[in-house]
């Protein structure tokens, strides 16, 4: 049996955006950070060796909540109670906005950052999974951007290098929770595949 699809994942980062996103009425809002998302997405990122998981919110109270959660599992009682949760959260950080994330990754890598946004709709600059997998094997850093609420604000999509094709369900229903979508997408892009020996 041989494994295919192996990539170096430390240059691949995830951003979960809580502003600017849309609500059901199409208004731009700040969505609420949920602790379940932080826990589960951090675990998915660690499983697939992602570089950094950025939680993006401009709200100080939400930032403080994320920092308390991370602190509990890294240095508090949680660090002893559940060491694997500690390991999962080691590379989870909170930032004010997406521009701060892009600036940080670009300055640290000294290379141009490839920005890929995700969503439930196709766009002119859409890219498929196999094509993106090939790009991710290059040395340039990449940032996969996920929205909360009812999706990323249109300017974030228009300014991205690529829009990843949406996950297609069946029977026309397409409303995955973001933590499930991230797990599926990471597995499609970074998961190991085995092929039968000839």
N, C-alpha and C positions, 0 to 999 in steps of 0.2 A: 504494500500500500504506500502511495506517496502523497504527501500533503502539498496542496497548491494554494496560491493566494496569500502567501506570507508577505507582510510589509513591515517596515519599521514605523511604529505608531507614535513615537515620542514627539514627532513633528505635527501630529494631528491633534487638534484641540476642539472642544465642544463649548458652545455658548448657548445658554438658555435665557432668552430675552423676555423680560416682563414689561418693558417699555422701549419703544413704542409698539403697541399691538392693538388690534381691534377688539371691540366687544360685539355682541350679536347684532347690534344696530348699526355697525359700521363706524362707530366713533373710536377715535384714538384714546386709549386709556393706559393706566398702569395696572397690570394684573397682580394678584396676590401671590407671593411665594408660598409654596406648600412644603412642609418638612418631608413629606413622603417622596416628593419629586427629588429633593436633595439627596436623601438616603439612596433611593433606587437608582438614580442616574449616576451617582458617584460609584456605586457598585458595578454598574454596566461599564463605565469608563475604565475602572480598574481591571475588570475582566478582560477587556480588549486592549489594554496597555495605552490608553489615550494619554496625551501629555498633560493637559490641564482642563478641568471642568470649571467654566466661568458661569456664575449666577449673576445676571445683570438686572439691577433694579436701582432707581434713583432715590427710593424712599429710605431714609435713615433708619426708621423703625424696622423695616424689613431687612436691611443690611445687618443691623444688630442682632436680629433673630437668627440669621444664617451664621453669623460669627459665633453666637452662643452655642448653637448646635454643633458647629465644627469644634469649638473649644471643649465641649463636653466629651466628645469622642476622642479628641487628640490628647488632652491633658487632664481631663476630669475623671470622674469615676468610670465613665464609659470606656476609657482607654484600657483599663484593667478588665472590666466586665466583658468586653467584646473586642479583642485585638484585631479581628478581621475587618470590623467596621472602621476602626481607626485607620487601618491601611487603605481602605477605600476612600477615605476623606482627606488623605494627605495632600492631594492635588486639587482640592475643591476650594475656590476662592470667590469672593463677591466683588463686583465692580459696579461703578455708577452707570456706565453706558458702553455701547459696542465700540465706539471710537477709542476709548481707553484700552480696551482689550486688543484691538488691532494695533495700536501704538506699542503696547507692551510686547506683544509677540514679535513685531517687526524689529524693535530695538534689540531684543534679546537674540534674535536669529541673524540679524544683519542681512536679511533676505526679504524679497517681496512676499507678502502673504496672499495666499489663494483663499478667497472667501466663497463658501458654498452655502446658500440658504435652502431651507426645506419648507414644505407646505403641502397643502392638499390639492393644489392646482398646478397645471403646467404653465410654463412661461417661455418667451422667445429664446432665452439662453438656457433652456433645460438641458440636462445631461443625464445619461443613463448610468446605471450602477457599474457596468463593466468598464465603460469609458472613464468614469471617475476613479475606479480602482487602479487603473494604469497611471493616472495623474498622481494619485496618492503615493505611488512608489518612487516618485521623484524627490529630490532633496528639499525643495521649497516647502515651507510650513503651510499647513492648511487649517482653516477654521470652519467647522460645520455649525451653522447657526439655526437654532430651533426657536419657534415662537410659542407663546402661551396664548390664552384667551382664544380668539377666533383668527389668529394668524398674525404674521409680521406686517408692519406698516409698509406700504408699497415702495417707498424710497429705499428701504433696506433691500428689497428684492431687486429693484432696478439697478442699484449700485453694486450688486454682487457679481463675482466672476461667473458663477454658475447657479442655476436653480436645479436641485436634485429632483428627478421625476418622483411624483407622489407614490406612496405605497398604495397599491390597488387591492381593495377587498373584493367581496362578492356581493351581488344583489344591490349594487349602487350605494351601499352604506360605507362612508369614509370618515370616521370620526374617532380615531384612535387617541387614547391618552398620550400625552407627549412622552412620558417615560417608556411606554411600550413602543412608540415609534422610534425613539432613540435606540432602544435595544435591538429592534429589527434592523435598522439601518446600519448600526455598528457591525452586526453579524454579517450582513450582506457585503459590506465593504472590507471588513477586517478579519472576519471569522475564517478559521482554517477549514479547508474542504479536503476530503479524501476521495481519491479516484481508485477504482479497481486496477490491480496489476494485470497487465496483459499476459 
